Amino acid sequence: MAKSALALNHIGLTVPDIFAAIDWYGELFGTTHIMGPRLLASDGKGSKETSGIFGRRFRRAYQAHLLLANGVGIELFQFIDPAVEMPDENMPYWNRGPFHFALTCADVDELAARIVAAGGGKRIEPIDFVPGRPWRLCYCEDPWGNVIELMSASYAEMFANWPQPGMTEQPVFVTRPA
Protein backbone atom coordinates (compact mmCIF):
# COMPACT_ATOMS: atom_id res chain seq x y z
CA MET A 1 0.00 0.00 0.00
CA ALA A 2 1.48 3.35 -1.05
CA LYS A 3 1.84 5.99 1.64
CA SER A 4 0.78 9.58 1.11
CA ALA A 5 3.56 12.10 0.49
CA LEU A 6 4.36 14.26 3.50
CA ALA A 7 4.55 18.06 3.47
CA LEU A 8 7.74 19.96 4.29
CA ASN A 9 7.21 21.54 7.71
CA HIS A 10 10.26 23.79 8.13
CA ILE A 11 13.97 24.19 7.52
CA GLY A 12 16.51 25.17 10.15
CA LEU A 13 19.23 27.73 9.41
CA THR A 14 22.21 28.80 11.51
CA VAL A 15 23.07 32.50 11.43
CA PRO A 16 25.51 34.60 13.49
CA ASP A 17 22.97 37.44 14.11
CA ILE A 18 19.40 36.27 14.66
CA PHE A 19 17.88 39.77 14.82
CA ALA A 20 19.45 40.80 11.51
CA ALA A 21 18.31 37.50 9.95
CA ILE A 22 14.71 38.00 11.12
CA ASP A 23 14.70 41.41 9.45
CA TRP A 24 16.52 40.24 6.28
CA TYR A 25 14.24 37.26 5.59
CA GLY A 26 11.16 39.38 6.29
CA GLU A 27 12.24 42.19 3.96
CA LEU A 28 13.48 39.95 1.11
CA PHE A 29 11.05 37.04 1.17
CA GLY A 30 8.05 38.43 3.05
CA THR A 31 8.35 35.95 5.91
CA THR A 32 6.16 36.48 8.95
CA HIS A 33 7.99 36.46 12.30
CA ILE A 34 5.78 34.22 14.44
CA MET A 35 7.92 33.44 17.51
CA GLY A 36 11.11 34.31 19.34
CA PRO A 37 13.91 34.77 19.61
CA ARG A 38 13.92 32.61 22.68
CA LEU A 39 16.87 31.35 24.67
CA LEU A 40 17.71 27.67 24.39
CA ALA A 41 20.04 26.42 27.13
CA SER A 42 21.40 22.99 27.94
CA ASP A 43 20.30 23.51 31.54
CA GLY A 44 17.07 25.40 30.72
CA LYS A 45 13.70 24.29 32.02
CA GLY A 46 11.88 25.11 28.78
CA SER A 47 14.45 23.57 26.46
CA LYS A 48 15.83 20.44 28.18
CA GLU A 49 15.74 18.54 24.90
CA THR A 50 18.32 20.79 23.25
CA SER A 51 21.41 19.11 24.69
CA GLY A 52 20.12 15.78 23.37
CA ILE A 53 19.52 17.31 19.95
CA PHE A 54 22.71 19.39 19.64
CA GLY A 55 25.13 17.20 21.61
CA ARG A 56 27.44 17.55 24.60
CA ARG A 57 29.20 20.77 23.45
CA PHE A 58 25.93 22.72 23.28
CA ARG A 59 25.34 25.32 26.00
CA ARG A 60 23.24 28.24 24.66
CA ALA A 61 21.49 29.46 21.50
CA TYR A 62 18.77 31.83 20.34
CA GLN A 63 15.90 30.47 18.24
CA ALA A 64 13.25 32.26 16.17
CA HIS A 65 10.51 31.08 13.82
CA LEU A 66 9.51 32.62 10.49
CA LEU A 67 6.71 31.57 8.15
CA LEU A 68 6.69 31.52 4.32
CA ALA A 69 3.53 32.15 2.27
CA ASN A 70 2.82 28.42 1.80
CA GLY A 71 3.01 27.68 5.53
CA VAL A 72 6.55 26.24 5.51
CA GLY A 73 8.66 27.54 8.36
CA ILE A 74 12.20 28.87 8.54
CA GLU A 75 13.65 28.15 11.97
CA LEU A 76 16.61 30.41 12.73
CA PHE A 77 19.35 29.53 15.21
CA GLN A 78 22.12 31.71 16.55
CA PHE A 79 24.44 29.50 18.57
CA ILE A 80 26.10 31.39 21.43
CA ASP A 81 28.09 28.66 23.19
CA PRO A 82 29.71 27.26 21.18
CA ALA A 83 29.56 30.23 18.85
CA VAL A 84 28.58 30.10 15.17
CA GLU A 85 31.56 29.44 12.91
CA MET A 86 31.84 31.09 9.50
CA PRO A 87 33.89 28.73 7.27
CA ASP A 88 35.38 29.92 3.99
CA GLU A 89 33.46 27.28 2.03
CA ASN A 90 29.80 27.76 2.86
CA MET A 91 28.26 25.14 0.56
CA PRO A 92 29.65 21.82 1.84
CA TYR A 93 27.77 19.66 -0.65
CA TRP A 94 30.19 16.80 0.08
CA ASN A 95 28.81 16.44 3.64
CA ARG A 96 25.60 14.59 4.29
CA GLY A 97 22.41 16.57 4.77
CA PRO A 98 20.99 19.73 3.24
CA PHE A 99 23.29 22.23 1.58
CA HIS A 100 20.72 24.67 0.16
CA PHE A 101 17.01 25.42 0.09
CA ALA A 102 14.93 26.71 -2.81
CA LEU A 103 12.19 29.31 -3.10
CA THR A 104 9.77 29.80 -5.98
CA CYS A 105 9.45 33.39 -7.18
CA ALA A 106 8.00 34.97 -10.32
CA ASP A 107 11.03 37.13 -11.18
CA VAL A 108 14.33 35.41 -10.39
CA ASP A 109 16.48 38.23 -11.80
CA GLU A 110 14.74 40.91 -9.75
CA LEU A 111 14.87 38.96 -6.48
CA ALA A 112 18.54 38.01 -7.04
CA ALA A 113 19.34 41.71 -7.54
CA ARG A 114 17.46 42.59 -4.33
CA ILE A 115 19.38 39.89 -2.42
CA VAL A 116 22.69 41.40 -3.56
CA ALA A 117 21.51 44.93 -2.73
CA ALA A 118 20.54 43.75 0.77
CA GLY A 119 23.99 42.32 1.55
CA GLY A 120 23.62 38.80 0.16
CA GLY A 121 25.32 37.43 -2.93
CA LYS A 122 24.94 35.43 -6.13
CA ARG A 123 26.89 32.19 -6.61
CA ILE A 124 25.96 32.31 -10.32
CA GLU A 125 24.12 34.75 -12.55
CA PRO A 126 20.47 33.87 -13.24
CA ILE A 127 20.16 31.38 -16.10
CA ASP A 128 17.48 29.93 -18.36
CA PHE A 129 17.11 26.45 -16.91
CA VAL A 130 15.63 24.63 -19.93
CA PRO A 131 15.80 25.96 -23.51
CA GLY A 132 12.34 26.76 -24.80
CA ARG A 133 10.82 27.05 -21.33
CA PRO A 134 10.29 30.31 -19.42
CA TRP A 135 12.13 28.94 -16.39
CA ARG A 136 14.94 30.80 -14.67
CA LEU A 137 17.05 29.90 -11.69
CA CYS A 138 19.84 31.42 -9.65
CA TYR A 139 21.86 30.26 -6.66
CA CYS A 140 22.25 33.06 -4.12
CA GLU A 141 23.40 33.43 -0.51
CA ASP A 142 22.02 35.30 2.45
CA PRO A 143 24.49 37.67 4.18
CA TRP A 144 25.64 34.77 6.41
CA GLY A 145 26.40 32.33 3.59
CA ASN A 146 23.28 30.14 3.65
CA VAL A 147 22.67 29.05 0.05
CA ILE A 148 19.27 29.88 -1.45
CA GLU A 149 18.19 28.68 -4.89
CA LEU A 150 15.61 30.84 -6.65
CA MET A 151 13.34 29.06 -9.15
CA SER A 152 10.73 30.71 -11.37
CA ALA A 153 8.40 27.68 -11.48
CA SER A 154 7.30 25.01 -9.05
CA TYR A 155 9.41 21.95 -8.41
CA ALA A 156 6.72 19.67 -9.85
CA GLU A 157 6.38 21.76 -13.02
CA MET A 158 10.12 21.69 -13.67
CA PHE A 159 10.95 18.07 -12.88
CA ALA A 160 7.83 15.88 -13.19
CA ASN A 161 8.12 15.45 -16.98
CA TRP A 162 11.86 15.21 -17.42
CA PRO A 163 13.40 15.49 -19.96
CA GLN A 164 11.51 18.57 -21.03
CA PRO A 165 10.76 19.37 -24.68
CA GLY A 166 13.37 21.78 -26.05
CA MET A 167 16.29 20.32 -24.10
CA THR A 168 19.36 20.19 -26.32
CA GLU A 169 21.13 17.55 -24.21
CA GLN A 170 19.39 14.42 -23.02
CA PRO A 171 20.00 13.47 -19.37
CA VAL A 172 21.75 10.27 -18.42
CA PHE A 173 19.64 8.39 -15.93
CA VAL A 174 21.27 5.91 -13.55
CA THR A 175 19.65 2.54 -12.82
CA ARG A 176 19.52 0.99 -9.40
CA PRO A 177 22.12 -1.77 -8.93
CA ALA A 178 20.68 -5.28 -8.76
PyRosetta script that sets phi, psi and omega in degrees:
from pyrosetta import init, pose_from_sequence

init()
pose = pose_from_sequence("MAKSALALNHIGLTVPDIFAAIDWYGELFGTTHIMGPRLLASDGKGSKETSGIFGRRFRRAYQAHLLLANGVGIELFQFIDPAVEMPDENMPYWNRGPFHFALTCADVDELAARIVAAGGGKRIEPIDFVPGRPWRLCYCEDPWGNVIELMSASYAEMFANWPQPGMTEQPVFVTRPA")
pose.set_psi(1, 125.9)
pose.set_omega(1, -179.7)
pose.set_phi(2, -73.1)
pose.set_psi(2, 140.8)
pose.set_omega(2, 177.3)
pose.set_phi(3, -92.3)
pose.set_psi(3, 151.8)
pose.set_omega(3, 177.0)
pose.set_phi(4, -70.9)
pose.set_psi(4, 144.8)
pose.set_omega(4, 176.0)
pose.set_phi(5, -66.1)
pose.set_psi(5, 142.0)
pose.set_omega(5, 177.3)
pose.set_phi(6, -87.2)
pose.set_psi(6, 163.0)
pose.set_omega(6, 177.1)
pose.set_phi(7, -101.2)
pose.set_psi(7, 142.0)
pose.set_omega(7, 174.9)
pose.set_phi(8, -66.7)
pose.set_psi(8, 128.3)
pose.set_omega(8, -177.4)
pose.set_phi(9, -90.4)
pose.set_psi(9, -52.6)
pose.set_omega(9, 179.4)
pose.set_phi(10, -164.1)
pose.set_psi(10, 166.8)
pose.set_omega(10, 171.1)
pose.set_phi(11, -121.2)
pose.set_psi(11, 150.9)
pose.set_omega(11, 178.1)
pose.set_phi(12, -111.0)
pose.set_psi(12, 131.9)
pose.set_omega(12, -179.6)
pose.set_phi(13, -124.9)
pose.set_psi(13, 138.7)
pose.set_omega(13, 174.6)
pose.set_phi(14, -97.8)
pose.set_psi(14, 130.9)
pose.set_omega(14, 179.1)
pose.set_phi(15, -134.6)
pose.set_psi(15, 154.7)
pose.set_omega(15, 179.1)
pose.set_phi(16, -86.4)
pose.set_psi(16, -8.7)
pose.set_omega(16, -179.5)
pose.set_phi(17, -144.1)
pose.set_psi(17, 95.8)
pose.set_omega(17, -172.5)
pose.set_phi(18, -65.7)
pose.set_psi(18, -35.3)
pose.set_omega(18, -179.5)
pose.set_phi(19, -68.6)
pose.set_psi(19, -41.9)
pose.set_omega(19, 176.4)
pose.set_phi(20, -64.1)
pose.set_psi(20, -38.1)
pose.set_omega(20, -179.7)
pose.set_phi(21, -67.8)
pose.set_psi(21, -40.0)
pose.set_omega(21, 176.2)
pose.set_phi(22, -56.8)
pose.set_psi(22, -48.3)
pose.set_omega(22, -179.7)
pose.set_phi(23, -64.8)
pose.set_psi(23, -45.7)
pose.set_omega(23, -175.3)
pose.set_phi(24, -62.4)
pose.set_psi(24, -49.0)
pose.set_omega(24, -179.7)
pose.set_phi(25, -66.5)
pose.set_psi(25, -33.5)
pose.set_omega(25, 176.1)
pose.set_phi(26, -67.6)
pose.set_psi(26, -45.2)
pose.set_omega(26, -178.7)
pose.set_phi(27, -69.4)
pose.set_psi(27, -41.0)
pose.set_omega(27, -174.9)
pose.set_phi(28, -82.8)
pose.set_psi(28, -41.0)
pose.set_omega(28, -172.3)
pose.set_phi(29, -116.1)
pose.set_psi(29, 2.0)
pose.set_omega(29, 177.6)
pose.set_phi(30, 70.3)
pose.set_psi(30, 23.1)
pose.set_omega(30, 179.5)
pose.set_phi(31, -65.8)
pose.set_psi(31, 150.6)
pose.set_omega(31, 175.0)
pose.set_phi(32, -100.1)
pose.set_psi(32, 128.5)
pose.set_omega(32, 178.9)
pose.set_phi(33, -83.2)
pose.set_psi(33, 109.4)
pose.set_omega(33, -173.4)
pose.set_phi(34, -104.9)
pose.set_psi(34, -16.0)
pose.set_omega(34, -179.9)
pose.set_phi(35, -164.2)
pose.set_psi(35, 145.0)
pose.set_omega(35, 172.9)
pose.set_phi(36, 88.1)
pose.set_psi(36, -171.4)
pose.set_omega(36, 3.4)
pose.set_phi(37, -69.4)
pose.set_psi(37, 146.3)
pose.set_omega(37, 173.3)
pose.set_phi(38, -122.5)
pose.set_psi(38, 156.5)
pose.set_omega(38, 178.9)
pose.set_phi(39, -84.9)
pose.set_psi(39, 129.6)
pose.set_omega(39, 169.9)
pose.set_phi(40, -108.6)
pose.set_psi(40, 131.6)
pose.set_omega(40, -179.3)
pose.set_phi(41, -138.8)
pose.set_psi(41, 143.6)
pose.set_omega(41, -178.6)
pose.set_phi(42, -62.0)
pose.set_psi(42, -25.3)
pose.set_omega(42, 179.3)
pose.set_phi(43, -109.5)
pose.set_psi(43, 14.5)
pose.set_omega(43, -176.9)
pose.set_phi(44, -80.1)
pose.set_psi(44, 144.8)
pose.set_omega(44, -179.7)
pose.set_phi(45, -69.9)
pose.set_psi(45, -35.1)
pose.set_omega(45, -177.2)
pose.set_phi(46, -90.4)
pose.set_psi(46, 0.6)
pose.set_omega(46, -177.3)
pose.set_phi(47, -145.6)
pose.set_psi(47, 42.1)
pose.set_omega(47, -178.3)
pose.set_phi(48, -59.6)
pose.set_psi(48, -29.4)
pose.set_omega(48, -176.4)
pose.set_phi(49, -70.1)
pose.set_psi(49, -16.6)
pose.set_omega(49, -172.3)
pose.set_phi(50, -63.5)
pose.set_psi(50, -37.9)
pose.set_omega(50, -179.8)
pose.set_phi(51, -67.2)
pose.set_psi(51, -31.8)
pose.set_omega(51, 175.2)
pose.set_phi(52, -69.5)
pose.set_psi(52, -34.2)
pose.set_omega(52, 179.6)
pose.set_phi(53, -76.4)
pose.set_psi(53, -48.5)
pose.set_omega(53, -171.9)
pose.set_phi(54, -93.1)
pose.set_psi(54, -12.7)
pose.set_omega(54, 176.8)
pose.set_phi(55, 99.1)
pose.set_psi(55, 178.3)
pose.set_omega(55, -172.8)
pose.set_phi(56, -64.9)
pose.set_psi(56, -31.3)
pose.set_omega(56, -177.5)
pose.set_phi(57, -71.8)
pose.set_psi(57, -22.5)
pose.set_omega(57, -174.6)
pose.set_phi(58, -64.4)
pose.set_psi(58, 133.9)
pose.set_omega(58, 174.8)
pose.set_phi(59, -124.9)
pose.set_psi(59, -52.8)
pose.set_omega(59, -175.4)
pose.set_phi(60, -148.0)
pose.set_psi(60, 148.1)
pose.set_omega(60, 174.9)
pose.set_phi(61, -156.3)
pose.set_psi(61, 162.1)
pose.set_omega(61, 169.9)
pose.set_phi(62, -107.2)
pose.set_psi(62, 146.1)
pose.set_omega(62, -179.2)
pose.set_phi(63, -136.3)
pose.set_psi(63, 136.2)
pose.set_omega(63, 175.8)
pose.set_phi(64, -137.4)
pose.set_psi(64, 157.2)
pose.set_omega(64, -177.9)
pose.set_phi(65, -124.1)
pose.set_psi(65, 129.3)
pose.set_omega(65, 177.1)
pose.set_phi(66, -118.6)
pose.set_psi(66, 157.8)
pose.set_omega(66, -177.9)
pose.set_phi(67, -128.4)
pose.set_psi(67, 130.0)
pose.set_omega(67, 175.1)
pose.set_phi(68, -85.4)
pose.set_psi(68, 168.2)
pose.set_omega(68, -175.3)
pose.set_phi(69, -59.0)
pose.set_psi(69, -31.6)
pose.set_omega(69, -178.0)
pose.set_phi(70, -91.1)
pose.set_psi(70, 11.0)
pose.set_omega(70, 176.5)
pose.set_phi(71, 89.1)
pose.set_psi(71, -1.8)
pose.set_omega(71, 176.7)
pose.set_phi(72, -79.5)
pose.set_psi(72, 137.7)
pose.set_omega(72, -176.9)
pose.set_phi(73, -94.5)
pose.set_psi(73, 154.2)
pose.set_omega(73, 167.5)
pose.set_phi(74, -118.2)
pose.set_psi(74, 115.1)
pose.set_omega(74, -179.2)
pose.set_phi(75, -100.0)
pose.set_psi(75, 116.0)
pose.set_omega(75, -178.2)
pose.set_phi(76, -96.2)
pose.set_psi(76, 138.9)
pose.set_omega(76, 176.1)
pose.set_phi(77, -128.4)
pose.set_psi(77, 132.7)
pose.set_omega(77, 168.1)
pose.set_phi(78, -117.8)
pose.set_psi(78, 106.6)
pose.set_omega(78, -179.9)
pose.set_phi(79, -79.7)
pose.set_psi(79, 130.9)
pose.set_omega(79, -177.0)
pose.set_phi(80, -100.1)
pose.set_psi(80, -45.6)
pose.set_omega(80, -179.4)
pose.set_phi(81, -142.4)
pose.set_psi(81, 105.3)
pose.set_omega(81, -1.4)
pose.set_phi(82, -72.5)
pose.set_psi(82, 153.5)
pose.set_omega(82, -175.5)
pose.set_phi(83, -73.8)
pose.set_psi(83, 156.8)
pose.set_omega(83, 176.5)
pose.set_phi(84, -62.0)
pose.set_psi(84, 133.4)
pose.set_omega(84, 175.1)
pose.set_phi(85, -99.8)
pose.set_psi(85, 147.0)
pose.set_omega(85, -179.5)
pose.set_phi(86, -119.2)
pose.set_psi(86, 84.9)
pose.set_omega(86, -177.9)
pose.set_phi(87, -69.4)
pose.set_psi(87, 158.3)
pose.set_omega(87, 177.9)
pose.set_phi(88, -64.2)
pose.set_psi(88, -42.8)
pose.set_omega(88, 178.5)
pose.set_phi(89, -94.8)
pose.set_psi(89, 111.3)
pose.set_omega(89, -172.8)
pose.set_phi(90, -102.2)
pose.set_psi(90, 7.7)
pose.set_omega(90, 176.5)
pose.set_phi(91, -127.9)
pose.set_psi(91, 72.8)
pose.set_omega(91, -175.0)
pose.set_phi(92, -78.2)
pose.set_psi(92, 68.6)
pose.set_omega(92, -177.6)
pose.set_phi(93, -61.5)
pose.set_psi(93, -18.5)
pose.set_omega(93, -179.5)
pose.set_phi(94, -79.6)
pose.set_psi(94, -12.5)
pose.set_omega(94, 175.7)
pose.set_phi(95, -88.9)
pose.set_psi(95, 154.4)
pose.set_omega(95, 176.9)
pose.set_phi(96, -66.0)
pose.set_psi(96, 158.0)
pose.set_omega(96, 175.1)
pose.set_phi(97, 93.1)
pose.set_psi(97, 178.6)
pose.set_omega(97, -176.5)
pose.set_phi(98, -62.5)
pose.set_psi(98, 146.0)
pose.set_omega(98, 174.4)
pose.set_phi(99, -131.0)
pose.set_psi(99, -1.9)
pose.set_omega(99, 171.7)
pose.set_phi(100, -164.4)
pose.set_psi(100, 166.4)
pose.set_omega(100, 169.5)
pose.set_phi(101, -132.4)
pose.set_psi(101, 158.2)
pose.set_omega(101, -174.5)
pose.set_phi(102, -122.6)
pose.set_psi(102, 144.0)
pose.set_omega(102, 176.0)
pose.set_phi(103, -122.1)
pose.set_psi(103, 143.6)
pose.set_omega(103, 175.5)
pose.set_phi(104, -94.2)
pose.set_psi(104, 129.4)
pose.set_omega(104, 178.1)
pose.set_phi(105, -144.0)
pose.set_psi(105, 150.3)
pose.set_omega(105, -176.5)
pose.set_phi(106, -67.6)
pose.set_psi(106, -38.8)
pose.set_omega(106, -175.1)
pose.set_phi(107, -124.4)
pose.set_psi(107, 92.3)
pose.set_omega(107, -177.3)
pose.set_phi(108, -60.6)
pose.set_psi(108, -44.7)
pose.set_omega(108, -177.3)
pose.set_phi(109, -61.4)
pose.set_psi(109, -43.6)
pose.set_omega(109, -178.3)
pose.set_phi(110, -66.5)
pose.set_psi(110, -44.9)
pose.set_omega(110, -179.2)
pose.set_phi(111, -68.5)
pose.set_psi(111, -37.9)
pose.set_omega(111, 176.5)
pose.set_phi(112, -61.0)
pose.set_psi(112, -41.2)
pose.set_omega(112, 178.2)
pose.set_phi(113, -64.4)
pose.set_psi(113, -39.9)
pose.set_omega(113, 177.9)
pose.set_phi(114, -66.0)
pose.set_psi(114, -37.3)
pose.set_omega(114, 177.6)
pose.set_phi(115, -61.0)
pose.set_psi(115, -45.9)
pose.set_omega(115, 179.3)
pose.set_phi(116, -63.4)
pose.set_psi(116, -44.5)
pose.set_omega(116, -179.3)
pose.set_phi(117, -63.6)
pose.set_psi(117, -25.3)
pose.set_omega(117, -178.6)
pose.set_phi(118, -96.6)
pose.set_psi(118, 16.1)
pose.set_omega(118, 174.2)
pose.set_phi(119, 98.7)
pose.set_psi(119, -1.5)
pose.set_omega(119, 176.3)
pose.set_phi(120, -87.0)
pose.set_psi(120, -159.8)
pose.set_omega(120, -179.1)
pose.set_phi(121, -152.2)
pose.set_psi(121, 170.1)
pose.set_omega(121, 174.3)
pose.set_phi(122, -113.6)
pose.set_psi(122, 129.6)
pose.set_omega(122, 173.9)
pose.set_phi(123, -79.0)
pose.set_psi(123, -32.5)
pose.set_omega(123, 175.1)
pose.set_phi(124, -141.1)
pose.set_psi(124, 162.3)
pose.set_omega(124, 171.8)
pose.set_phi(125, -74.9)
pose.set_psi(125, 153.2)
pose.set_omega(125, 176.7)
pose.set_phi(126, -57.2)
pose.set_psi(126, 141.2)
pose.set_omega(126, -178.7)
pose.set_phi(127, -130.2)
pose.set_psi(127, 157.5)
pose.set_omega(127, 168.3)
pose.set_phi(128, -77.6)
pose.set_psi(128, 122.0)
pose.set_omega(128, -172.5)
pose.set_phi(129, -75.6)
pose.set_psi(129, -42.8)
pose.set_omega(129, 179.8)
pose.set_phi(130, -132.9)
pose.set_psi(130, 124.0)
pose.set_omega(130, 177.8)
pose.set_phi(131, -55.7)
pose.set_psi(131, 137.1)
pose.set_omega(131, 179.4)
pose.set_phi(132, 85.0)
pose.set_psi(132, -4.9)
pose.set_omega(132, 177.7)
pose.set_phi(133, -114.8)
pose.set_psi(133, 149.1)
pose.set_omega(133, -179.6)
pose.set_phi(134, -84.7)
pose.set_psi(134, 39.8)
pose.set_omega(134, -174.5)
pose.set_phi(135, -104.0)
pose.set_psi(135, 130.3)
pose.set_omega(135, 178.0)
pose.set_phi(136, -121.9)
pose.set_psi(136, 153.6)
pose.set_omega(136, 172.3)
pose.set_phi(137, -148.1)
pose.set_psi(137, 158.6)
pose.set_omega(137, 178.2)
pose.set_phi(138, -156.2)
pose.set_psi(138, 136.8)
pose.set_omega(138, 172.9)
pose.set_phi(139, -96.0)
pose.set_psi(139, 123.4)
pose.set_omega(139, -179.0)
pose.set_phi(140, -122.8)
pose.set_psi(140, -179.1)
pose.set_omega(140, 175.6)
pose.set_phi(141, -138.9)
pose.set_psi(141, 144.9)
pose.set_omega(141, 170.0)
pose.set_phi(142, -74.7)
pose.set_psi(142, 173.9)
pose.set_omega(142, -178.1)
pose.set_phi(143, -61.2)
pose.set_psi(143, -12.9)
pose.set_omega(143, -177.2)
pose.set_phi(144, -107.3)
pose.set_psi(144, 7.8)
pose.set_omega(144, 174.4)
pose.set_phi(145, 92.2)
pose.set_psi(145, 1.2)
pose.set_omega(145, 175.0)
pose.set_phi(146, -69.6)
pose.set_psi(146, 131.5)
pose.set_omega(146, -173.5)
pose.set_phi(147, -88.0)
pose.set_psi(147, 128.6)
pose.set_omega(147, -177.5)
pose.set_phi(148, -124.5)
pose.set_psi(148, 121.7)
pose.set_omega(148, 175.1)
pose.set_phi(149, -94.4)
pose.set_psi(149, 131.5)
pose.set_omega(149, 175.4)
pose.set_phi(150, -102.8)
pose.set_psi(150, 130.7)
pose.set_omega(150, 179.5)
pose.set_phi(151, -128.7)
pose.set_psi(151, 138.7)
pose.set_omega(151, -176.5)
pose.set_phi(152, -86.4)
pose.set_psi(152, -6.4)
pose.set_omega(152, 178.0)
pose.set_phi(153, -136.6)
pose.set_psi(153, 166.8)
pose.set_omega(153, -178.9)
pose.set_phi(154, -68.5)
pose.set_psi(154, 158.2)
pose.set_omega(154, 178.3)
pose.set_phi(155, -57.9)
pose.set_psi(155, -46.5)
pose.set_omega(155, -179.1)
pose.set_phi(156, -62.7)
pose.set_psi(156, -42.7)
pose.set_omega(156, -179.9)
pose.set_phi(157, -61.4)
pose.set_psi(157, -41.3)
pose.set_omega(157, -176.6)
pose.set_phi(158, -75.0)
pose.set_psi(158, -38.3)
pose.set_omega(158, -168.4)
pose.set_phi(159, -112.8)
pose.set_psi(159, -11.3)
pose.set_omega(159, -174.6)
pose.set_phi(160, -69.6)
pose.set_psi(160, -25.8)
pose.set_omega(160, -177.9)
pose.set_phi(161, -121.6)
pose.set_psi(161, 53.0)
pose.set_omega(161, -176.2)
pose.set_phi(162, -87.5)
pose.set_psi(162, 139.1)
pose.set_omega(162, -3.1)
pose.set_phi(163, -73.9)
pose.set_psi(163, 151.1)
pose.set_omega(163, -178.8)
pose.set_phi(164, -84.9)
pose.set_psi(164, 147.1)
pose.set_omega(164, 173.1)
pose.set_phi(165, -57.3)
pose.set_psi(165, 141.8)
pose.set_omega(165, -180.0)
pose.set_phi(166, 95.9)
pose.set_psi(166, -10.6)
pose.set_omega(166, 178.9)
pose.set_phi(167, -69.1)
pose.set_psi(167, 131.6)
pose.set_omega(167, -178.4)
pose.set_phi(168, -85.8)
pose.set_psi(168, -21.9)
pose.set_omega(168, 177.1)
pose.set_phi(169, -121.1)
pose.set_psi(169, 130.8)
pose.set_omega(169, 178.8)
pose.set_phi(170, -83.1)
pose.set_psi(170, 139.3)
pose.set_omega(170, 179.8)
pose.set_phi(171, -71.3)
pose.set_psi(171, 156.2)
pose.set_omega(171, 172.9)
pose.set_phi(172, -103.5)
pose.set_psi(172, 112.8)
pose.set_omega(172, 178.9)
pose.set_phi(173, -90.8)
pose.set_psi(173, 147.1)
pose.set_omega(173, -177.2)
pose.set_phi(174, -106.1)
pose.set_psi(174, 134.6)
pose.set_omega(174, 178.3)
pose.set_phi(175, -93.0)
pose.set_psi(175, 152.4)
pose.set_omega(175, 179.6)
pose.set_phi(176, -70.2)
pose.set_psi(176, 133.7)
pose.set_omega(176, 177.5)
pose.set_phi(177, -62.4)
pose.set_psi(177, 147.8)
pose.set_omega(177, -179.2)
pose.set_phi(178, -73.0)
pose.dump_pdb("model.pdb")
